Amino acid sequence: RRPPGHGPEPRPTAAKRRRRPLRWIGAILVILLAGLVVLGFLVWARIDKVDAIPDDHGSAVSEGQVYLLVGSDSREDLSDDERSELGTGSVSGQRTDTIMLLHVPTSGRPALISIPRDSLVDIPGRDRQRINAAFAYGGPRLLVETIEQNTGVAIDDYVQIGLGGFAGMVDALGGIDLCLDEAIQDDKAHIDLPAGCQTLAGPDALGYARARYFDPRGDIGRVERQQEVLGAIAGKTVSPGTILNPIKLTRVGLAGGDALTIDDGSNPISLGRFAWTLTRVTGGGGDRLTVPLG
């Protein structure tokens, strides 16, 4: 308060009144930014790292950057209840249900190329077998070497997601929206889905992406559904409903951290570039291709 005899206190000027809400907005933005940084560290700490990319690519070369995206069917990290809920059975070992190359060129359109798991290839140190056997024999490193040897394309980075992690990400998003042209029933994938547009929870989304016995096109049909599901996940992850909801964003981020395995030489910038490019491709900003079965 002003001392007696000095008249009334001066009123805040219009400029000061305008600055007050700006200070509040600035403070909120600082808090949000700090929260995102903390979330980023938490997510990065939860991601598993493996030695997947060889130091010597031999004669394989690549222009731009090439990511190998793998969906592992390993059940090792699943409890009995999770195996029952997801309908995965109890098969031992691990193979690859999903094999995709994401090409990020220095200029031009990116591309997502699916390699059917039944493709016959020459596996280093082994005979000619289906490509998903490479992962069972030697894990990520042998799969990378097999693809490089058979395609001549050098792989720069590696991203892997497991069965439980896949379903967990879908559930963290609140499900994904898909439209089915016809009803699908596949006992081995544990799905019985009606025709039409619907929201699929984690177990049904996983079953839809893994199912192939109902489809006369077999592995080729499954590849198309995997790309469809991947696009739905990517689209909902970057939607305003996720990005602008701190609770949902945190839930999705932590689920993604638990779901992923990457090369130990990767970094957050490379992983972010992968996610952004994947969203572009599945959203129509790139090409989606499938290697034909020989």
Helices and strands as residue ranges (DSSP letters): H 14-46, E 48-50, E 65-72, H 80-86, E 96-104, E 111-114, E 120-122, E 128-130, H 132-151, E 157-161, H 163-172, E 176-180, E 184-186, E 191-193, E 196-200, H 202-210, H 219-237, H 240-243, H 246-259, E 260-263, H 268-280, I 281-285, E 287-290
